Amino acid sequence: MSTILSNKLLLGLVAIVLIALTAFLVLGYGDLPAIHMSSHGWFALGLGVVFSIILGAVLSAVLIIGRRRGFDESAHEAVIDHDPEL
C-alpha cells in the first residue's frame, strides 16, 4: 500500500473518530444527571487536559528525536557488551 493512500486512510479514520466523539458529547450532554461544576472546576479540568496532551506530545517527541539521533545506541551497546548472548 502506498504511503499517500495509507495517510489518507489514517486521516479518514481520525476524522471519523473525532466526529463520533463530538456527536457522543453533544448528544450525551443532555443525558447527564443534574451535576453542576463551577467555572473553577471547568478551568481546572481544561488545564489538566491541555497539560496532559502537551506532556504526552513532548515525551513522544523526545522519544522519536532520541531514537533518530542515536542517543539510545550507547545503552544498547552497553547491554551487548555485558551479555553477548543478546
MOPAC internal coordinates of N, CA, C and O (Angstrom, degrees):
PM7 1SCF
backbone

  N    0.0000 0     0.00 0     0.00 0    0    0    0
  C    1.4495 1     0.00 0     0.00 0    1    0    0
  C    1.5243 1   107.55 1     0.00 0    2    1    0
  O    1.2310 1   120.49 1   -42.65 1    3    2    1
  N    1.3085 1   116.66 1   137.35 1    3    2    1
  C    1.4535 1   119.88 1  -177.04 1    5    3    2
  C    1.5249 1   110.14 1   -74.68 1    6    5    3
  O    1.2310 1   121.78 1   -20.63 1    7    6    5
  N    1.3280 1   114.19 1   159.37 1    7    6    5
  C    1.4654 1   120.42 1  -178.14 1    9    7    6
  C    1.5246 1   110.72 1   -65.91 1   10    9    7
  O    1.2310 1   120.69 1   140.03 1   11   10    9
  N    1.3136 1   116.30 1   -39.97 1   11   10    9
  C    1.4669 1   119.60 1  -178.88 1   13   11   10
  C    1.5210 1   110.89 1   -63.99 1   14   13   11
  O    1.2310 1   120.41 1   137.18 1   15   14   13
  N    1.3309 1   116.83 1   -42.82 1   15   14   13
  C    1.4682 1   120.13 1   179.13 1   17   15   14
  C    1.5229 1   111.25 1   -65.42 1   18   17   15
  O    1.2310 1   120.33 1   138.11 1   19   18   17
  N    1.3291 1   116.97 1   -41.89 1   19   18   17
  C    1.4616 1   119.32 1  -179.85 1   21   19   18
  C    1.5275 1   110.77 1   -67.10 1   22   21   19
  O    1.2310 1   120.17 1   144.71 1   23   22   21
  N    1.3455 1   117.29 1   -35.29 1   23   22   21
  C    1.4616 1   119.79 1   176.54 1   25   23   22
  C    1.5235 1   111.14 1   -65.82 1   26   25   23
  O    1.2310 1   120.52 1   140.15 1   27   26   25
  N    1.3211 1   116.60 1   -39.85 1   27   26   25
  C    1.4631 1   119.99 1   178.53 1   29   27   26
  C    1.5226 1   111.11 1   -66.08 1   30   29   27
  O    1.2310 1   120.56 1   140.07 1   31   30   29
  N    1.3273 1   116.54 1   -39.93 1   31   30   29
  C    1.4665 1   119.92 1   178.00 1   33   31   30
  C    1.5268 1   110.91 1   -64.72 1   34   33   31
  O    1.2310 1   120.69 1   138.35 1   35   34   33
  N    1.3151 1   116.29 1   -41.65 1   35   34   33
  C    1.4631 1   120.43 1   179.36 1   37   35   34
  C    1.5187 1   110.67 1   -64.98 1   38   37   35
  O    1.2310 1   119.89 1   135.75 1   39   38   37
  N    1.3258 1   117.82 1   -44.25 1   39   38   37
  C    1.4631 1   120.66 1   178.40 1   41   39   38
  C    1.5266 1   110.92 1   -64.07 1   42   41   39
  O    1.2310 1   120.32 1   141.70 1   43   42   41
  N    1.3280 1   116.99 1   -38.30 1   43   42   41
  C    1.4530 1   120.35 1   176.52 1   45   43   42
  C    1.5173 1   111.78 1   -63.14 1   46   45   43
  O    1.2310 1   120.48 1   136.98 1   47   46   45
  N    1.3256 1   116.68 1   -43.02 1   47   46   45
  C    1.4586 1   120.83 1   178.09 1   49   47   46
  C    1.5227 1   111.39 1   -63.10 1   50   49   47
  O    1.2310 1   120.37 1   136.63 1   51   50   49
  N    1.3169 1   116.90 1   -43.37 1   51   50   49
  C    1.4671 1   120.70 1   178.36 1   53   51   50
  C    1.5227 1   110.21 1   -62.56 1   54   53   51
  O    1.2310 1   120.05 1   138.00 1   55   54   53
  N    1.3251 1   117.51 1   -42.00 1   55   54   53
  C    1.4611 1   120.92 1   178.93 1   57   55   54
  C    1.5284 1   110.94 1   -62.65 1   58   57   55
  O    1.2310 1   120.30 1   137.22 1   59   58   57
  N    1.3210 1   117.04 1   -42.78 1   59   58   57
  C    1.4628 1   120.78 1   179.29 1   61   59   58
  C    1.5255 1   110.88 1   -63.37 1   62   61   59
  O    1.2310 1   120.17 1   137.34 1   63   62   61
  N    1.3207 1   117.29 1   -42.66 1   63   62   61
  C    1.4637 1   120.94 1   179.63 1   65   63   62
  C    1.5249 1   110.34 1   -64.61 1   66   65   63
  O    1.2310 1   120.23 1   136.83 1   67   66   65
  N    1.3408 1   117.17 1   -43.17 1   67   66   65
  C    1.4629 1   119.71 1   179.09 1   69   67   66
  C    1.5265 1   111.74 1   -64.38 1   70   69   67
  O    1.2310 1   120.06 1   139.84 1   71   70   69
  N    1.3060 1   117.48 1   -40.16 1   71   70   69
  C    1.4681 1   120.77 1   177.86 1   73   71   70
  C    1.5283 1   109.93 1   -64.50 1   74   73   71
  O    1.2310 1   120.29 1   137.41 1   75   74   73
  N    1.3299 1   117.06 1   -42.59 1   75   74   73
  C    1.4692 1   120.62 1   179.62 1   77   75   74
  C    1.5373 1   110.70 1   -64.76 1   78   77   75
  O    1.2310 1   120.18 1   138.12 1   79   78   77
  N    1.3184 1   117.27 1   -41.88 1   79   78   77
  C    1.4661 1   119.89 1   178.88 1   81   79   78
  C    1.5220 1   111.28 1   -65.67 1   82   81   79
  O    1.2310 1   120.41 1   139.30 1   83   82   81
  N    1.3241 1   116.82 1   -40.70 1   83   82   81
  C    1.4604 1   120.20 1   178.31 1   85   83   82
  C    1.5231 1   110.58 1   -63.86 1   86   85   83
  O    1.2310 1   120.16 1   136.10 1   87   86   85
  N    1.3145 1   117.29 1   -43.90 1   87   86   85
  C    1.4654 1   120.91 1   178.21 1   89   87   86
  C    1.5276 1   110.68 1   -62.55 1   90   89   87
  O    1.2310 1   120.28 1   138.81 1   91   90   89
  N    1.3133 1   117.06 1   -41.19 1   91   90   89
  C    1.4637 1   120.78 1   178.59 1   93   91   90
  C    1.5244 1   110.74 1   -61.87 1   94   93   91
  O    1.2310 1   120.84 1   136.54 1   95   94   93
  N    1.3357 1   116.01 1   -43.46 1   95   94   93
  C    1.4604 1   119.34 1  -179.60 1   97   95   94
  C    1.5247 1   111.71 1   -67.38 1   98   97   95
  O    1.2310 1   120.43 1   136.54 1   99   98   97
  N    1.3240 1   116.79 1   -43.46 1   99   98   97
  C    1.4628 1   120.07 1  -178.24 1  101   99   98
  C    1.5259 1   110.80 1   -67.76 1  102  101   99
  O    1.2310 1   120.01 1   133.38 1  103  102  101
  N    1.3173 1   117.59 1   -46.62 1  103  102  101
  C    1.4568 1   120.66 1  -177.80 1  105  103  102
  C    1.5274 1   111.95 1   -74.98 1  106  105  103
  O    1.2310 1   120.24 1   146.89 1  107  106  105
  N    1.3219 1   117.14 1   -33.11 1  107  106  105
  C    1.4508 1   120.07 1  -177.74 1  109  107  106
  C    1.5119 1   114.29 1   -82.25 1  110  109  107
  O    1.2310 1   120.25 1   166.60 1  111  110  109
  N    1.3297 1   117.12 1   -13.40 1  111  110  109
  C    1.4680 1   119.82 1  -178.02 1  113  111  110
  C    1.5292 1   111.66 1   -62.95 1  114  113  111
  O    1.2310 1   120.31 1   143.49 1  115  114  113
  N    1.3051 1   117.01 1   -36.51 1  115  114  113
  C    1.4558 1   120.37 1  -179.98 1  117  115  114
  C    1.5140 1   113.18 1   -70.34 1  118  117  115
  O    1.2310 1   119.74 1   159.25 1  119  118  117
  N    1.3145 1   118.10 1   -20.75 1  119  118  117
  C    1.4562 1   121.69 1  -178.86 1  121  119  118
  C    1.5257 1   113.36 1   -87.79 1  122  121  119
  O    1.2310 1   120.55 1   176.30 1  123  122  121
  N    1.3166 1   116.56 1    -3.70 1  123  122  121
  C    1.4602 1   119.07 1  -179.87 1  125  123  122
  C    1.5220 1   110.26 1   -69.04 1  126  125  123
  O    1.2310 1   120.65 1   -33.27 1  127  126  125
  N    1.3214 1   116.35 1   146.73 1  127  126  125
  C    1.4724 1   117.76 1   177.01 1  129  127  126
  C    1.5304 1   109.80 1   -67.89 1  130  129  127
  O    1.2310 1   121.42 1    -9.05 1  131  130  129
  N    1.2979 1   114.89 1   170.95 1  131  130  129
  C    1.4638 1   120.41 1  -175.92 1  133  131  130
  C    1.5316 1   110.64 1   -75.73 1  134  133  131
  O    1.2310 1   121.00 1  -111.15 1  135  134  133
  N    1.3056 1   115.69 1    68.85 1  135  134  133
  C    1.4594 1   121.31 1   176.69 1  137  135  134
  C    1.5195 1   107.07 1  -107.46 1  138  137  135
  O    1.2310 1   121.07 1   -52.03 1  139  138  137
  N    1.3049 1   115.56 1   127.97 1  139  138  137
  C    1.4543 1   119.59 1  -178.04 1  141  139  138
  C    1.5171 1   109.28 1  -113.62 1  142  141  139
  O    1.2310 1   121.20 1   -46.12 1  143  142  141
  N    1.3248 1   115.32 1   133.88 1  143  142  141
  C    1.4602 1   120.52 1   177.61 1  145  143  142
  C    1.5202 1   107.26 1  -116.84 1  146  145  143
  O    1.2310 1   121.03 1   -42.72 1  147  146  145
  N    1.3144 1   115.64 1   137.28 1  147  146  145
  C    1.4603 1   119.57 1  -179.47 1  149  147  146
  C    1.5237 1   110.38 1   -70.09 1  150  149  147
  O    1.2310 1   121.17 1   -10.17 1  151  150  149
  N    1.2982 1   115.37 1   169.83 1  151  150  149
  C    1.4689 1   119.48 1   178.64 1  153  151  150
  C    1.5222 1   110.85 1   -64.13 1  154  153  151
  O    1.2310 1   120.17 1   150.12 1  155  154  153
  N    1.3224 1   117.28 1   -29.88 1  155  154  153
  C    1.4612 1   120.22 1   176.58 1  157  155  154
  C    1.5263 1   111.17 1   -65.38 1  158  157  155
  O    1.2310 1   120.72 1   141.71 1  159  158  157
  N    1.3153 1   116.23 1   -38.29 1  159  158  157
  C    1.4581 1   120.32 1   178.07 1  161  159  158
  C    1.5146 1   111.78 1   -66.00 1  162  161  159
  O    1.2310 1   120.14 1   136.50 1  163  162  161
  N    1.3443 1   117.34 1   -43.50 1  163  162  161
  C    1.4586 1   120.87 1   177.71 1  165  163  162
  C    1.5288 1   110.97 1   -63.85 1  166  165  163
  O    1.2310 1   121.01 1   140.86 1  167  166  165
  N    1.3220 1   115.68 1   -39.14 1  167  166  165
  C    1.4659 1   119.85 1   178.74 1  169  167  166
  C    1.5276 1   110.36 1   -64.00 1  170  169  167
  O    1.2310 1   120.42 1   135.03 1  171  170  169
  N    1.3285 1   116.80 1   -44.97 1  171  170  169
  C    1.4625 1   120.78 1   178.81 1  173  171  170
  C    1.5253 1   111.31 1   -63.94 1  174  173  171
  O    1.2310 1   120.71 1   139.22 1  175  174  173
  N    1.3225 1   116.25 1   -40.78 1  175  174  173
  C    1.4596 1   120.15 1   177.63 1  177  175  174
  C    1.5258 1   110.66 1   -62.48 1  178  177  175
  O    1.2310 1   120.59 1   135.41 1  179  178  177
  N    1.3188 1   116.47 1   -44.59 1  179  178  177
  C    1.4664 1   120.95 1   178.39 1  181  179  178
  C    1.5192 1   111.94 1   -62.01 1  182  181  179
  O    1.2310 1   120.39 1   135.18 1  183  182  181
  N    1.3280 1   116.86 1   -44.82 1  183  182  181
  C    1.4711 1   119.78 1   177.74 1  185  183  182
  C    1.5239 1   111.36 1   -61.66 1  186  185  183
  O    1.2310 1   120.38 1   138.42 1  187  186  185
  N    1.3101 1   116.87 1   -41.58 1  187  186  185
  C    1.4610 1   120.07 1   179.22 1  189  187  186
  C    1.5131 1   112.24 1   -62.23 1  190  189  187
  O    1.2310 1   120.63 1   137.16 1  191  190  189
  N    1.3148 1   116.39 1   -42.84 1  191  190  189
  C    1.4711 1   120.23 1   178.83 1  193  191  190
  C    1.5170 1   110.81 1   -65.27 1  194  193  191
  O    1.2310 1   120.61 1   132.85 1  195  194  193
  N    1.3414 1   116.45 1   -47.15 1  195  194  193
  C    1.4695 1   120.53 1  -178.48 1  197  195  194
  C    1.5282 1   110.74 1   -62.02 1  198  197  195
  O    1.2310 1   120.04 1   132.75 1  199  198  197
  N    1.3142 1   117.54 1   -47.25 1  199  198  197
  C    1.4627 1   119.70 1  -179.09 1  201  199  198
  C    1.5255 1   112.19 1   -66.80 1  202  201  199
  O    1.2310 1   119.93 1   146.27 1  203  202  201
  N    1.3197 1   117.74 1   -33.73 1  203  202  201
  C    1.4653 1   119.98 1   177.06 1  205  203  202
  C    1.5234 1   111.36 1   -66.36 1  206  205  203
  O    1.2310 1   120.54 1   138.77 1  207  206  205
  N    1.3251 1   116.57 1   -41.23 1  207  206  205
  C    1.4615 1   119.78 1   178.04 1  209  207  206
  C    1.5203 1   110.82 1   -66.70 1  210  209  207
  O    1.2310 1   120.34 1   137.60 1  211  210  209
  N    1.3400 1   116.95 1   -42.40 1  211  210  209
  C    1.4639 1   120.23 1   178.48 1  213  211  210
  C    1.5243 1   110.57 1   -62.84 1  214  213  211
  O    1.2310 1   120.01 1   136.05 1  215  214  213
  N    1.3261 1   117.59 1   -43.95 1  215  214  213
  C    1.4560 1   120.69 1   179.28 1  217  215  214
  C    1.5203 1   111.60 1   -61.62 1  218  217  215
  O    1.2310 1   120.12 1   136.55 1  219  218  217
  N    1.3210 1   117.37 1   -43.45 1  219  218  217
  C    1.4621 1   120.71 1   177.34 1  221  219  218
  C    1.5129 1   112.22 1   -62.34 1  222  221  219
  O    1.2310 1   120.37 1   138.93 1  223  222  221
  N    1.3328 1   116.89 1   -41.07 1  223  222  221
  C    1.4654 1   120.68 1   179.35 1  225  223  222
  C    1.5238 1   111.25 1   -66.59 1  226  225  223
  O    1.2310 1   120.33 1   137.60 1  227  226  225
  N    1.3240 1   116.98 1   -42.40 1  227  226  225
  C    1.4682 1   120.37 1  -179.91 1  229  227  226
  C    1.5238 1   111.01 1   -65.39 1  230  229  227
  O    1.2310 1   120.19 1   135.62 1  231  230  229
  N    1.3164 1   117.25 1   -44.38 1  231  230  229
  C    1.4649 1   119.68 1   179.67 1  233  231  230
  C    1.5264 1   111.46 1   -65.85 1  234  233  231
  O    1.2310 1   119.98 1   142.82 1  235  234  233
  N    1.3091 1   117.64 1   -37.18 1  235  234  233
  C    1.4649 1   120.42 1   176.03 1  237  235  234
  C    1.5246 1   111.10 1   -65.42 1  238  237  235
  O    1.2310 1   120.70 1   138.51 1  239  238  237
  N    1.3342 1   116.26 1   -41.49 1  239  238  237
  C    1.4671 1   120.19 1   178.59 1  241  239  238
  C    1.5270 1   110.97 1   -63.93 1  242  241  239
  O    1.2310 1   120.28 1   138.13 1  243  242  241
  N    1.3311 1   117.07 1   -41.87 1  243  242  241
  C    1.4635 1   120.10 1   178.37 1  245  243  242
  C    1.5294 1   110.38 1   -62.48 1  246  245  243
  O    1.2310 1   120.33 1   138.64 1  247  246  245
  N    1.3145 1   116.97 1   -41.36 1  247  246  245
  C    1.4566 1   121.34 1   178.53 1  249  247  246
  C    1.5252 1   111.11 1   -61.53 1  250  249  247
  O    1.2310 1   120.41 1   133.31 1  251  250  249
  N    1.3290 1   116.81 1   -46.69 1  251  250  249
  C    1.4626 1   120.89 1  -178.21 1  253  251  250
  C    1.5252 1   111.28 1   -68.07 1  254  253  251
  O    1.2310 1   120.22 1   135.45 1  255  254  253
  N    1.3238 1   117.18 1   -44.55 1  255  254  253
  C    1.4676 1   120.49 1  -179.63 1  257  255  254
  C    1.5208 1   110.47 1   -64.01 1  258  257  255
  O    1.2310 1   120.38 1   136.56 1  259  258  257
  N    1.3199 1   116.88 1   -43.44 1  259  258  257
  C    1.4645 1   120.34 1   178.99 1  261  259  258
  C    1.5192 1   112.17 1   -61.91 1  262  261  259
  O    1.2310 1   120.74 1   140.81 1  263  262  261
  N    1.2972 1   116.19 1   -39.19 1  263  262  261
  C    1.4673 1   119.96 1   179.39 1  265  263  262
  C    1.5276 1   110.91 1   -68.03 1  266  265  263
  O    1.2310 1   120.03 1   137.41 1  267  266  265
  N    1.3252 1   117.55 1   -42.59 1  267  266  265
  C    1.4645 1   120.77 1  -178.26 1  269  267  266
  C    1.5244 1   112.19 1   -68.96 1  270  269  267
  O    1.2310 1   120.06 1   147.07 1  271  270  269
  N    1.3194 1   117.50 1   -32.93 1  271  270  269
  C    1.4704 1   120.48 1  -179.42 1  273  271  270
  C    1.5268 1   112.87 1   -88.26 1  274  273  271
  O    1.2310 1   119.87 1   175.66 1  275  274  273
  N    1.3089 1   117.85 1    -4.34 1  275  274  273
  C    1.4537 1   121.71 1   174.97 1  277  275  274
  C    1.5075 1   114.98 1    80.88 1  278  277  275
  O    1.2310 1   120.04 1  -156.72 1  279  278  277
  N    1.3377 1   117.53 1    23.28 1  279  278  277
  C    1.4616 1   120.02 1  -179.16 1  281  279  278
  C    1.5205 1   112.51 1   -66.72 1  282  281  279
  O    1.2310 1   119.83 1   155.31 1  283  282  281
  N    1.3110 1   117.92 1   -24.69 1  283  282  281
  C    1.4633 1   119.69 1  -178.11 1  285  283  282
  C    1.5276 1   112.59 1   -92.74 1  286  285  283
  O    1.2310 1   120.04 1   179.02 1  287  286  285
  N    1.3182 1   117.54 1    -0.98 1  287  286  285
  C    1.4654 1   119.65 1   179.75 1  289  287  286
  C    1.5191 1   111.72 1   -66.69 1  290  289  287
  O    1.2310 1   119.80 1   142.14 1  291  290  289
  N    1.3340 1   117.99 1   -37.86 1  291  290  289
  C    1.4638 1   119.74 1  -179.37 1  293  291  290
  C    1.5210 1   110.83 1   -64.46 1  294  293  291
  O    1.2310 1   119.77 1   143.13 1  295  294  293
  N    1.3152 1   118.04 1   -36.87 1  295  294  293
  C    1.4660 1   120.78 1   177.31 1  297  295  294
  C    1.5253 1   110.21 1   -66.97 1  298  297  295
  O    1.2310 1   120.38 1   140.03 1  299  298  297
  N    1.3204 1   116.87 1   -39.97 1  299  298  297
  C    1.4584 1   120.89 1   178.77 1  301  299  298
  C    1.5302 1   110.53 1   -64.99 1  302  301  299
  O    1.2310 1   120.54 1   137.93 1  303  302  301
  N    1.3302 1   116.57 1   -42.07 1  303  302  301
  C    1.4648 1   120.37 1   178.79 1  305  303  302
  C    1.5254 1   111.39 1   -65.67 1  306  305  303
  O    1.2310 1   120.09 1   144.32 1  307  306  305
  N    1.3299 1   117.44 1   -35.68 1  307  306  305
  C    1.4583 1   120.54 1   178.58 1  309  307  306
  C    1.5236 1   110.73 1   -64.45 1  310  309  307
  O    1.2310 1   119.90 1   142.23 1  311  310  309
  N    1.3140 1   117.80 1   -37.77 1  311  310  309
  C    1.4671 1   121.42 1   178.49 1  313  311  310
  C    1.5325 1   109.57 1   -68.34 1  314  313  311
  O    1.2310 1   120.39 1   138.64 1  315  314  313
  N    1.3072 1   116.86 1   -41.36 1  315  314  313
  C    1.4638 1   119.94 1   179.29 1  317  315  314
  C    1.5175 1   111.08 1   -65.94 1  318  317  315
  O    1.2310 1   120.16 1   140.13 1  319  318  317
  N    1.3434 1   117.31 1   -39.87 1  319  318  317
  C    1.4613 1   120.00 1   177.54 1  321  319  318
  C    1.5206 1   111.79 1   -64.10 1  322  321  319
  O    1.2310 1   120.45 1   145.13 1  323  322  321
  N    1.3158 1   116.75 1   -34.87 1  323  322  321
  C    1.4537 1   121.10 1  -178.81 1  325  323  322
  C    1.5212 1   111.59 1   -76.29 1  326  325  323
  O    1.2310 1   119.89 1   141.25 1  327  326  325
  N    1.3099 1   117.82 1   -38.75 1  327  326  325
  C    1.4631 1   122.39 1  -178.83 1  329  327  326
  C    1.5234 1   108.84 1  -134.50 1  330  329  327
  O    1.2310 1   119.75 1   -87.87 1  331  330  329
  N    1.3165 1   118.08 1    92.13 1  331  330  329
  C    1.4684 1   121.25 1  -174.37 1  333  331  330
  C    1.5271 1   114.78 1   -64.74 1  334  333  331
  O    1.2310 1   119.23 1   166.01 1  335  334  333
  N    1.3219 1   119.08 1   -13.99 1  335  334  333
  C    1.4512 1   120.97 1   179.86 1  337  335  334
  C    1.5142 1   113.40 1   -72.47 1  338  337  335
  O    1.2310 1   120.14 1   163.67 1  339  338  337
  N    1.3353 1   117.33 1   -16.33 1  339  338  337
  C    1.4755 1   120.53 1  -179.86 1  341  339  338
  C    1.4508 1   109.53 1   -79.10 1  342  341  339
  O    1.2310 1   120.10 1   180.00 1  343  342  341

